[in-house]
Amino acid sequence: MNRTATNIINLVFILILFLTSAGTIIANKRLTAPALIYLDPGHGGSDGGAVGADGTTEKDIVLNVCLCLKTYLENAGFQVKMTRAGDYDLAPGSSKNRKRDDIHRRCRMINASDCLLYLSVHANKFSDKRIRGAQVFYNKNQPGSKVLSEAIQEAIGGILQNTRRFAKPINGKYLIENAEKTGCLVEIGFLSNPEELNLLKDAVYQDRMAYAIFTGILMFLENNENMQARPG
């Protein structure tokens, strides 16, 4: 059996193990409520984010993936909040700098919560249309975020089998630099790559991406029991 097949089997085993014990983990730790995970679908409203050659917008793709991910997490016993659940941004109506005010509010929402972790989900675009592949980014000053990012990156690579990228630190992203919680930025692919654009538009692939991210979260929590003990 090759290494790839072994990794996939291991991922499935971890998923089954966690799903059958997720409720008892929470009960055994005597949590007052299910652990909270915050999902942040990027952009929204007048800010469409990256745009594919056919007009497909990042804001719609990442919202769909987050809604799928929300379902997986809730079915496993987690509480889930989202910075947005529809096509809108979070800036006040009187804002003169909507992008800035939007991202600042997202960060405040996450920091004000008692979330176990957060995920900011985006899609990428690049001038070279050959570039493709999902990649996870983290704040290098947060060790837990690095471990979470590596787990999600491994799960995406093992389940979807279409990226060889590695999780890496990133600078210049307001949310990643200012969020006080364990979390990461998940770039689910490139809208500028024609093949990947077609995948990202597909509802089945969106669900598979969500499942892969979900599996990565479970892998992270399975190996970080101290995270499981925090109430939502």
NORQUI-V403299 format. One record per backbone hydrogen bond with DSSP energy under -0.5 kcal/mol. CO is the residue of the C=O (numbers start at 1). NH is the residue of the N-H. E is the energy in kcal/mol with one decimal. If there is no record, write none. Layout:
CO|NH|E / CO|NH|E
This chain:
2|6|-2.1 / 3|7|-2.5 / 4|8|-2.2 / 5|9|-2.3 / 6|10|-2.4 / 7|11|-2.3 / 8|12|-2.4 / 9|13|-2.5 / 10|14|-2.4 / 11|15|-2.3 / 12|16|-2.6 / 13|17|-2.6 / 14|18|-2.6 / 15|19|-2.7 / 16|20|-2.0 / 17|21|-0.7 / 18|21|-0.8 / 18|22|-1.6 / 21|25|-2.4 / 22|26|-1.7 / 23|27|-2.1 / 24|28|-3.2 / 25|29|-1.7 / 26|31|-1.8 / 27|30|-1.5 / 33|232|-1.1 / 35|79|-2.8 / 36|116|-3.6 / 36|117|-0.9 / 37|39|-0.5 / 37|81|-1.9 / 38|119|-2.2 / 39|41|-0.5 / 39|83|-2.2 / 40|121|-2.3 / 44|47|-1.7 / 46|48|-0.9 / 47|44|-3.0 / 48|58|-0.5 / 48|59|-2.1 / 50|58|-2.8 / 52|55|-2.1 / 56|52|-3.1 / 57|60|-0.6 / 57|61|-1.6 / 58|62|-2.6 / 59|63|-1.2 / 60|64|-2.0 / 61|65|-2.1 / 62|66|-2.3 / 63|67|-2.3 / 64|68|-2.0 / 65|69|-2.6 / 66|70|-2.6 / 67|71|-1.6 / 68|72|-1.9 / 69|73|-2.6 / 70|74|-2.7 / 71|75|-2.3 / 72|76|-1.1 / 73|78|-2.4 / 74|77|-1.5 / 79|37|-2.5 / 81|39|-3.0 / 86|88|-1.5 / 92|95|-2.0 / 97|101|-2.5 / 98|102|-2.6 / 99|103|-2.1 / 100|104|-2.2 / 101|105|-1.9 / 102|106|-2.1 / 103|107|-2.1 / 104|108|-2.1 / 105|109|-2.5 / 106|110|-2.0 / 107|111|-2.6 / 108|112|-2.2 / 109|113|-0.6 / 110|113|-0.9 / 117|38|-2.3 / 118|184|-1.1 / 119|40|-2.9 / 119|121|-0.6 / 120|122|-0.5 / 120|186|-3.0 / 121|42|-2.7 / 122|188|-2.8 / 124|191|-3.0 / 127|129|-0.8 / 128|131|-1.6 / 135|187|-2.8 / 136|168|-1.9 / 137|185|-2.6 / 138|140|-0.6 / 138|170|-1.9 / 139|142|-2.1 / 141|143|-0.5 / 142|145|-0.6 / 142|146|-1.6 / 143|147|-2.0 / 144|148|-2.4 / 145|149|-2.4 / 146|150|-2.3 / 147|151|-2.0 / 148|152|-2.3 / 149|153|-2.7 / 150|154|-2.2 / 151|155|-2.1 / 152|156|-2.6 / 153|157|-2.4 / 154|158|-2.6 / 155|159|-2.5 / 156|160|-2.3 / 156|161|-0.6 / 157|161|-1.0 / 168|138|-1.4 / 172|174|-0.7 / 173|177|-2.5 / 174|178|-1.9 / 175|179|-2.3 / 182|118|-1.8 / 184|120|-2.6 / 184|186|-0.5 / 185|137|-3.0 / 185|187|-0.7 / 186|122|-2.8 / 186|188|-0.8 / 187|135|-2.5 / 189|124|-3.8 / 189|191|-0.6 / 190|193|-1.1 / 191|53|-0.6 / 192|194|-0.6 / 193|197|-2.9 / 194|198|-1.8 / 195|199|-1.6 / 196|200|-2.9 / 197|201|-1.6 / 198|202|-0.6 / 199|202|-1.4 / 202|206|-2.5 / 203|207|-2.0 / 204|208|-2.1 / 205|209|-2.8 / 206|210|-2.2 / 207|211|-2.5 / 208|212|-2.4 / 209|213|-2.4 / 210|214|-2.7 / 211|215|-2.5 / 212|216|-2.1 / 213|217|-2.1 / 214|218|-2.2 / 215|219|-2.5 / 216|220|-2.3 / 217|221|-2.5 / 218|222|-2.7 / 219|223|-1.3 / 221|224|-1.0 / 224|227|-1.7 / 224|228|-0.8 / 225|229|-0.9 / 227|230|-1.3
